[in-house]
Amino acid sequence: MKSSFFFRSKPGIAIPVVNLIILVSTLWAVVAPLWMSVGRSNPINSVTHALSSNSPFKTAVGQYFVTKLKEDASGKELILLNKKETQISTAVTNLLSAPEFKTNIDNITTQIYNYYILGSKQAKTISVKPIAVQALRAFTHVDPQFKRLQKEIDKIKPIALPELPITNGPDLKQIHSSLKQIHSSLNLAFTLISLLLLVLILLYAVFARNRNVFFRTVGFVFLYIGVPSLVIHAVGTAIANSQIKTISDDLVRAAAPIVISQLLSPRMTIGIVFSILGVIGVVLGFIKQYGFPRAIGFVFLSIGVPALVIYAVGTAIANSQIKTISNNLVRDAALIVIPQLLNQLMIIGIVFSILGVIGVGLSFIKQNSKASQRQ
């Protein structure tokens, strides 16, 4: 039943609204991942949680800790460390998994974040003593001799957070001001752009020709957000993994993939959600006219064929232009980023084109079969 309020078939208004939807959705696709990464809350906690939940990283920390202890040890201390190396490494690994340890880390990072980013003055010092006490307790279970370190732990005092401004070191006042402004701007931008996008979609529903055109158009807009987000995530991950292999420090090399994955995961989430919504929207837009197999086939072809075209054109341009770049740093970066991007487009193009041909082919087979039965 056609609504008297929606779908009024006013192309003179609907077409400009669609153009605005595309423009605003582009801005949203840029702002939303940033907001999800650093705008919603303290991003440090999400990173530390990811690190402390990753078993290979915790094992690497345990081994790294023992290695560093042995570098500065000698005599009886070195003998003890060699004897208890495995147990100490395991103790560190278990320590990182303990809820109490995670809580203590969260308290420290939250105090730092609130002080420097949100401008809170409630806590001007942080205490690492609870973490030291917890670590000593774990090491004492390995060997009672570690209890001698209790005197050193008793001397630990709260660490004062440098007040703003400070005379030596980085301009923390400027950093604080900039980060606070970025945080506030991201929250405001995400809220306004999200509301504007929602209003424009509702406005388009009012002036669209019919329900099918509305679903089809909004579906393509969502695919426009989702598919590039997945490509960017895949390319970013591939580039990061290729560069991580060159890191010499074992602990940094173990932590880097986890941190990067945590930072890129919002992009993947947006890509998956909007790609699914886009497919549903386009299928709903075509299904009444063409049936499900052909509708889903059109969706896949609308993604696959442009991806292959962009891959072919991009490859031709890249092969001729990259060599002409005079700046070595830019040329090396282009040689890493562009092939990764083009490879992802090629894979998407091939897979979606094949699925699209299968969907459309099944539709025609079904149509011919029905026609033969009628005859």
C-alpha positions in Angstrom: 0.0 0.0 0.0 1.5 3.3 -1.1 1.9 5.8 1.7 0.5 9.3 1.2 3.6 10.8 2.9 6.5 8.7 1.5 7.4 8.0 -2.1 5.9 11.1 -3.7 7.9 10.7 -7.0 9.5 14.1 -7.1 12.8 13.6 -9.1 13.6 17.3 -9.1 14.1 17.0 -5.3 15.1 13.4 -5.0 18.1 13.5 -7.3 19.8 16.5 -5.4 19.0 14.7 -2.1 20.8 11.5 -3.4 23.8 13.6 -4.4 23.9 15.1 -0.9 23.6 11.6 0.6 26.6 10.4 -1.3 28.6 13.5 -0.2 27.6 13.1 3.5 28.1 9.3 3.5 31.7 9.9 2.2 32.3 12.2 5.1 30.7 9.7 7.5 33.0 6.9 6.2 36.0 9.1 7.1 34.8 10.3 10.5 33.1 7.2 11.8 36.2 4.9 12.0 38.2 7.7 13.7 35.4 8.3 16.2 35.2 4.5 16.9 38.9 4.3 17.5 39.6 7.4 19.6 36.5 9.5 19.9 34.2 7.4 22.1 36.4 6.7 25.1 40.0 6.2 26.2 41.6 4.4 23.2 44.6 3.3 25.3 42.4 0.9 27.4 41.1 -0.9 24.3 44.7 -1.4 23.1 45.9 -2.7 26.5 42.9 -5.0 26.7 43.7 -6.4 23.3 47.4 -6.9 24.2 46.6 -8.5 27.5 44.2 -10.9 25.9 46.6 -12.1 23.2 48.4 -15.3 24.3 51.4 -15.0 21.9 52.1 -11.4 23.0 51.9 -12.4 26.7 54.4 -15.2 26.1 56.7 -12.8 24.2 56.5 -10.3 27.2 57.5 -13.1 29.6 60.5 -14.1 27.5 61.5 -10.5 26.9 61.3 -9.7 30.6 63.6 -12.6 31.5 66.0 -11.7 28.8 66.3 -8.1 30.0 66.8 -9.3 33.6 69.6 -11.6 32.6 71.4 -8.8 30.7 72.0 -6.9 34.0 72.4 -9.9 36.2 75.6 -11.7 37.4 76.8 -14.2 40.0 74.0 -15.8 42.1 71.3 -13.6 40.5 72.2 -14.9 37.0 72.3 -18.5 38.3 68.9 -18.1 39.8 67.5 -16.6 36.6 68.9 -19.4 34.5 67.4 -21.9 36.8 64.0 -20.3 37.1 63.8 -18.8 33.6 60.8 -20.8 32.4 58.9 -20.3 35.7 59.5 -16.5 35.7 58.4 -16.2 32.1 55.3 -18.1 32.9 54.7 -16.0 36.0 54.8 -12.8 33.8 52.5 -14.3 31.3 50.0 -15.2 34.0 50.3 -11.8 35.6 49.2 -10.1 32.4 46.1 -12.3 32.4 45.1 -11.5 35.9 42.0 -9.3 36.3 43.6 -7.4 39.1 46.6 -6.5 36.9 44.3 -5.3 34.1 42.3 -3.2 36.6 45.5 -1.6 37.8 46.7 -0.8 34.3 43.2 0.6 33.4 43.4 2.9 36.5 46.7 4.3 35.4 45.9 4.8 31.8 42.5 6.3 32.7 44.1 8.8 35.1 46.6 9.9 32.4 43.9 10.1 29.7 41.6 12.1 32.0 44.3 14.5 33.1 45.9 15.3 29.7 43.0 14.8 27.3 39.8 15.6 29.3 41.5 18.2 31.5 40.5 16.5 34.8 42.5 17.8 37.9 41.2 15.2 40.4 44.3 13.0 40.2 47.7 14.6 39.6 49.7 11.5 40.5 49.7 7.9 39.4 50.8 4.9 41.5 52.6 1.9 40.0 53.1 0.4 43.4 50.1 -1.9 43.2 51.5 -3.4 39.9 54.9 -3.9 41.5 53.3 -5.6 44.6 51.4 -7.9 42.4 54.5 -8.7 40.3 56.5 -9.4 43.4 53.8 -11.7 44.7 53.9 -13.7 41.5 57.7 -13.9 41.5 57.8 -15.0 45.2 55.7 -18.0 44.2 58.5 -18.9 41.8 61.2 -18.5 44.4 61.1 -17.1 47.9 64.4 -15.3 47.3 62.5 -12.6 45.3 60.9 -11.5 48.6 64.1 -9.5 49.2 62.8 -7.0 46.7 60.0 -5.9 49.1 62.3 -3.2 50.5 62.7 -1.7 47.1 59.0 -1.8 46.4 58.3 -0.1 49.7 60.4 2.9 48.5 58.2 3.4 45.4 56.3 6.7 45.6 53.5 8.0 43.5 54.6 9.5 40.2 53.6 13.2 39.8 52.1 14.0 36.4 53.9 17.0 34.9 51.8 20.1 35.2 51.0 22.2 32.2 53.0 24.0 30.9 56.4 22.5 31.6 59.7 24.2 30.8 61.7 21.2 29.7 60.5 18.6 27.2 57.5 18.6 24.8 54.9 21.3 25.0 52.3 19.3 26.9 50.0 22.2 27.1 49.8 22.5 23.4 49.5 18.7 23.0 46.7 18.6 25.7 44.8 21.4 24.0 45.1 19.8 20.5 44.1 16.3 21.7 41.1 17.7 23.7 40.0 19.7 20.7 40.3 16.6 18.4 38.3 14.5 20.9 35.5 17.1 21.1 35.5 17.8 17.3 35.3 14.0 16.5 32.3 13.6 18.9 30.5 16.7 17.4 31.3 15.8 13.8 30.2 12.2 14.2 26.9 13.2 15.8 26.1 15.9 13.3 27.1 13.9 10.2 25.2 10.8 11.4 22.0 12.9 12.1 22.4 14.7 8.7 22.8 11.4 6.9 19.7 9.9 8.6 17.6 13.1 7.8 18.7 13.0 4.2 17.7 9.3 3.9 14.3 10.0 5.4 13.9 13.0 3.1 14.8 10.8 0.1 12.2 8.3 1.2 9.6 11.1 1.0 10.5 12.2 -2.6 11.7 8.9 -4.1 9.7 7.4 -7.0 8.7 4.2 -5.2 9.8 1.8 -2.5 12.0 -0.3 -4.8 13.9 2.7 -6.1 14.4 3.9 -2.5 15.8 0.5 -1.3 18.0 0.2 -4.4 19.5 3.7 -4.1 20.1 3.5 -0.3 21.6 0.0 -0.8 24.1 1.2 -3.3 25.0 4.1 -1.0 25.7 1.6 1.8 27.8 -0.5 -0.5 29.6 2.7 -1.4 30.5 3.0 2.3 31.0 -0.7 3.1 33.1 -2.1 0.2 35.8 0.6 0.2 36.0 0.3 3.9 36.8 -3.4 3.6 39.3 -2.7 0.9 41.1 -0.1 3.0 41.1 -2.5 6.0 42.6 -5.3 3.9 45.2 -3.1 2.3 46.1 -1.4 5.6 46.5 -4.8 7.3 48.6 -6.2 4.5 50.9 -3.2 4.4 51.3 -3.2 8.1 52.1 -6.9 8.3 54.7 -6.5 5.6 56.4 -3.6 7.5 56.2 -5.3 10.9 58.5 -8.1 9.7 61.3 -5.5 9.4 61.0 -4.5 13.1 64.1 -5.8 15.0 62.7 -5.6 18.6 60.9 -8.8 19.4 58.4 -7.3 21.8 57.5 -4.4 19.5 57.2 -6.9 16.6 54.8 -9.0 18.7 52.7 -6.0 19.9 52.5 -4.2 16.6 50.0 -6.5 14.8 47.6 -6.4 17.8 47.7 -2.6 18.1 47.2 -2.1 14.3 44.4 -4.6 14.3 42.7 -2.8 17.1 43.0 0.5 15.3 41.8 -0.9 12.0 39.0 -3.0 13.4 36.4 -0.2 13.3 37.0 0.1 9.6 36.4 -3.6 9.2 33.2 -3.4 11.3 31.8 -0.6 9.3 32.7 -2.4 6.1 31.0 -5.6 7.0 27.8 -4.0 8.4 27.3 -1.6 5.6 28.1 -4.1 2.9 25.5 -6.5 4.3 22.9 -3.7 4.6 23.8 -2.5 1.1 23.3 -6.0 -0.4 20.0 -6.3 1.4 18.9 -2.9 0.2 19.8 -3.5 -3.5 18.2 -7.0 -3.4 15.0 -5.6 -2.0 15.1 -3.0 -4.7 15.4 -5.5 -7.5 13.7 -8.6 -6.2 10.1 -7.6 -7.1 11.1 -6.9 -10.7 13.6 -9.6 -11.4 13.4 -12.2 -8.6 16.0 -13.1 -6.0 18.7 -14.9 -8.1 18.9 -12.1 -10.7 18.6 -9.4 -8.0 21.6 -10.7 -6.0 23.4 -11.3 -9.3 23.0 -7.6 -10.2 24.3 -6.6 -6.8 27.5 -8.7 -7.2 28.0 -7.6 -10.8 27.6 -3.9 -9.7 30.5 -4.5 -7.3 32.7 -6.9 -9.3 32.7 -5.2 -12.8 33.7 -1.7 -11.6 36.3 -3.3 -9.3 37.9 -5.0 -12.3 37.7 -1.9 -14.5 39.4 0.2 -11.7 42.0 -2.6 -11.3 42.8 -2.6 -15.0 42.9 1.2 -15.4 44.8 1.6 -12.1 47.4 -1.0 -13.0 48.0 0.7 -16.4 48.4 4.1 -14.8 50.5 2.8 -11.9 53.0 1.0 -14.2 53.6 4.1 -16.2 53.6 6.7 -13.4 55.3 5.2 -10.4 58.6 5.0 -12.1 58.5 8.8 -12.8 58.3 9.7 -9.1 61.6 11.4 -8.2 61.2 11.3 -4.4 62.5 7.9 -3.2 60.3 7.8 -0.1 57.1 8.5 -2.0 58.1 6.0 -4.7 58.8 3.3 -2.2 55.5 3.9 -0.4 53.7 3.9 -3.7 55.3 0.6 -4.7 53.9 -0.9 -1.4 50.5 0.6 -1.2 49.3 0.7 -4.8 49.9 -3.0 -5.7 48.3 -4.1 -2.4 45.2 -1.9 -3.2 45.0 -3.2 -6.8 45.4 -6.8 -5.7 42.4 -6.4 -3.3 40.3 -4.8 -6.1 41.2 -7.7 -8.5 40.2 -10.3 -5.9 36.9 -8.5 -5.2 36.3 -8.0 -8.9 36.8 -11.7 -9.8 34.9 -13.2 -6.9 31.9 -10.8 -7.2 31.7 -11.0 -11.0 31.7 -14.8 -10.9 28.9 -14.8 -8.2 27.0 -12.2 -10.2 27.2 -14.2 -13.4 26.0 -17.3 -11.5 23.1 -15.4 -10.0 22.0 -13.9 -13.3 22.5 -17.2 -15.1 20.4 -19.2 -12.6 17.7 -16.6 -13.1 17.6 -17.0 -16.9 17.7 -20.8 -16.5 14.8 -20.7 -14.2 12.9 -18.3 -16.6 13.6 -20.6 -19.6 12.5 -23.6 -17.6 9.2 -22.0 -16.8 8.7 -20.9 -20.4 9.3 -24.5 -21.6 6.7 -25.9 -19.2 4.1 -23.5 -20.4 4.7 -24.6 -24.0 
